[in-house]
Amino acid sequence: MPATPSRTNTERAAAIACLLRQLTARRFVWRLVRLLTPDEAGRRPADGIDAGAPAVFTELLRLDSPVQATARTATVDQTLGGIDISCGETVLACVAAANRDPAVYDDPDVFHPGRPGPAPLTFGHGAHYCLGAPLARLETTAALCHILRRRPVLAGSPTWRDTAAIRGPATVPIRFGA
């Protein structure tokens, strides 16, 4: 991104850092909510799992992607799902829907660490794979392991941010030591 008179490289770097902080916080809190929310039988996914296991993190990524969709530019003319897409057209890839595609994942709305299937698209794929994915995996896993040792429980219902681009909880009441 070249600097412009109205925005310096420092300002651009600050904007990117702010976005990354928001994504990190939302990613962590969303995963915590997922692990603490009981299923229909009253079981919490946090009970009896190793929060540091790679399969747990991967499944959390698949179920709850903070980035709902991302824009891409077609590099060749092609037909996808019966729709003609011309080279240069912008295509919106709905990551959240792809990660829960029932044609790809059995019971796509169920938390099932270690499930078979392709890696979720939360961090992108190929040339668009997120360079920060290893750091995100490390920091989220470490934080979840630390918090879960304190035996948290939801102390009320979370409220959610109402945005289409980057989703996540707005508030999450938690009580420790339950």
N, C-alpha and C positions, 0 to 999 in steps of 0.2 A: 504494500500500500504506500504509494508516494505521499510525502507530506504536501499539504496545501497551505496557502496563506491563512486560511481560517482554522486549520487543525494541524498541530505539530505532531511529529512522531511520538513525543512524550505524551501528548494528550491521547493519541491513539492507543499507546501502550497502557495508559491508565484505564481507558474504556475497556480494553480486553481483560485486564486484571480484575476489574469490577465484575464483568460478566462471568469470569471463571470462579470468582468467589461465590456468586449467586448460584451457579450450577453446582459447585461443591456442596454448599449448604443444603440446597434442595435435594440433591442426590442422597446425601446422608440422612436427612430427616425423613424423606419418603421411604427409604429402606427400613428405617427404624419403625415407622408406622406399620409397614407391611409385616415386619417380624413380631410386632406386639398386638396386632389385631387378631382376635380369636376367629376361628372358622365356625361353621354351623354347629359343630360338635363341642365348641368351647375350647378347642386346642389352639394355642398360639404357635406360630411357626418358630418363634425364638426358643421354645421349650424343646430341649433334646437335640439341638443342632449345633454344629461347630460353625460359628459365624465366620471363622477364618478360612473355611474350606472354599476353594475356588468355585466349586459347583454351586454353592450358596450365592456367592456374588454374581455369577453368571445368570442364575435364575432371577435374582433381584433386578438385574439389568434388563432382562427380557420382559418382565412383568411391568416395570415402572420406569419408563424412560422419561427423564425430565424434558428432553427435546422431543417434541411430538412429530415434527416434520422438518425436512430440509430441502432446499431448492437445488436442483441440478440442471445443467445445460446439456441437451442431447448433442453428441458428437457425430452421430450418423443418422440418416433416415432409417426409421424402423417402425414396426407395428408391435404394440405391446397390449395384450388383452383385447385385441380387436380395434385398438385406437392407433391411428397413424400419427407418428411423431416425426417432425422434420428436424433436420440438423439445425442447431441454434435455438430451438425452442426450449423454454424453461419448463421443467417437469417438477412437480412437488412430490417428493417421496415421503409417504407417511410411515415413519419409523415405528410408531406405537402400534399401528395396525399390522404391519409386517411381523412384528415380534409376537403377535397374538393370532396369527393366521391359522385357522383350524385345519387347513390343508397341509400345514407344515408341522404343527404341534398338536398332539392329542391333549384334550382338556386344557386349552390354551390359557384359561383364566385361573387355573389352579397352580399354587406354589408347589413345585416339584423339583428340588435340586437334583442334578444328575440326569435329568430327562434327556432322551436322545433327540437329535436334530441339529440343525446348523447353529452356529453362534448367533446371538442376537445382533441386530444392526444398530444398537444404541450408540456404539462408538464409531459407526460407519463401517466401510469395507474397502479393501483394495487401496487405491491411491487416495481415497478420502478417509482412511482410517485415522482416528484421533491420535496424535503424537503423545498426548497426555494420558492415554488410557492406562499405562502401567502405574503412573502416579495416582490416578483416581482410584484404581483397584487397591493399591497399598494403603492410601489414607482412609478410604471408606472402610475397608476391612479392619484396619487397626482401631479406628474409632468405634465401630460396632462391637468389636470384641471387648473393648474397654467399658463401654456403656452397659452392655449386657451383663457384665460381671456385677454391676450394681443392682441387678434385678428390677429393672423398670417395669411399670405397668401404665397403661393409658388411664388417665384420671378424668377422661371426658372424651368427647368426639373432636377429632381434628377439624379445622376449617381449611378450605382449599382456595388457592389463588385462582381467579377466573381469567386465565390467559390462554390463548391458543398456541403460542409458540413454546414457552417454557413453563411447564406445570410443576406443581408441588404444593405441599401443605403451607398454609399461612401461619397457623398456630397449632401446636400439639401439646395439650396438657399431659404431663408425665409426672408420676410419683415414683420415687426410688425406694428400694429396700422392702418391697412387698413380699 
